[in-house]
Amino acid sequence: MERKTIHNPDNEAHFMRIKPIAGTVRVTRGGRLLAESGDALRVMETGRDVYDPVIYFPRADVSGQLVPVEAKSTHCPLKGDASYFSLEGEEIAWSYDRPLEVARELGGYVAFYSSKVVIAEAGADAA
């Protein structure tokens, strides 16, 4: 996949860019490996603010330790409907399991709250 820019049709100032990461990315928490992938995606988004980049991991590269958060869903006008995951009772990740057609690349990927885990890139492109 190459870089892809997606615009919100209702707000031209709201857009995101999806870019594959050339390298391996790992997610740990308390020394425990939660995800490791050579197929991660970096999403850079601008809306009400310029948001910090978010890294999305293929679900197959995420450990089975995450538990779905029941009855929680949110909607993004660029990405679609998200569901959430917890680890040891704390919400730490989300997934656009029902992405909009324009953001279909994010379907089957999981992102982590960077404030709750350690994300390390090796040999990866800079944002």
N, C-alpha and C positions, 0 to 999 in steps of 0.2 A: 504494500500500500504506500502511496506517495502522500505528501502533505495534502490536507484537504481543509478548506475554510468553509464554514457553514454560517449563514446569516439568518437571524430571526426575521421572518417576513413582516412582522408587525412592529419591529423596532430596529432600524438600520444600525444603531449604535451597539446592539447586542449581537456578538458573533463569537465564534470559537474556531480554533485551528487544531486539527488532529494530526499528530506527527509520530511516525514509528521511531522507536529508540534503537539506535545501533549499538548494542551492548547488552549486558546482563544487569538486571535490577533485582535487588533483594529487599524484602520487608521482614524486619524482626521486631520482637517485643519481649523484653526481659530475657534476651539471649535466645529466644525460641524463633525458629524460621517459620514465617507465615506464608511467604510467597517468594518465588524466584523464577524469573523469566527472561528469555532472550527475545520475546515477542511483545514486549510492553508498548503501550502508546502513551504519549504525552499530550494532554489537552490543555491548551491555553485559551482563556475565555475573558472577554471584556463585556461588561454590562453596566450595572450601576457603578462599577469600579473595575479596575484591572485586577483580576484575581490571580492568586498564586497558581502556577502550573500544577496539574494533578496527573498522576501516573495511574494508568489502568492496566491490570494484569489479566491475561486469559484465565478464566475460571479453572481450567485444568491445571494451572500452575499455582493455585492457591490451596493451602492445606485444608483438610477437612475439619479443622478445629473451630471454624466459624459457625455460629448458630443464627438462623434467620430471626429477625425481630418481627414478631407477629403484629399484624394490624397497623403497620406503619408504611406509608407510601407518600411520595411527594412527586410533583410534576415540574419539569423544566421545559420552557417553550422551545428550547434548542435540542434537548436530548431525549425527552420523553418521561416515562414514569419509572421512578426508582424504588427499589426495596433496600432494606438495611440488614446488617449483620452485626452480631456481638461476639465478644470473646470474654469469658468469665464474667458475664453480666454487664459489660460495658460496650456500648455501640462503638465500633471502630471502622466500619467499612460500608460501602453501598454498591449497588449494581443497577444499571439501566437494563433490566430484564425485559422491558417493554419499550424499546427505543423508538423514536420517530424514524420514518424512512430515511430522512437526510442524515441521521446519526446512527444508522444501522451498524456501522463498524464497532460501536461500543457495546452492542448486544453480546452477551456472554463474557463480559469483562467485569472486573471488580476493582474498585478504588478504595484506598485507605485514608483516614484522616491523618495527615502528616504530623499533627500535634500529639498523636497517641501511639505512633510506631516510629521505628527508625527505617528510613528508606535510603538505600545506598546503590549508586550506579557505578559499574565497572566498565571502562572502555566505551561509555555511552556518549552520544552527542550532547553538547550543552544546550540548554533551553533556548 
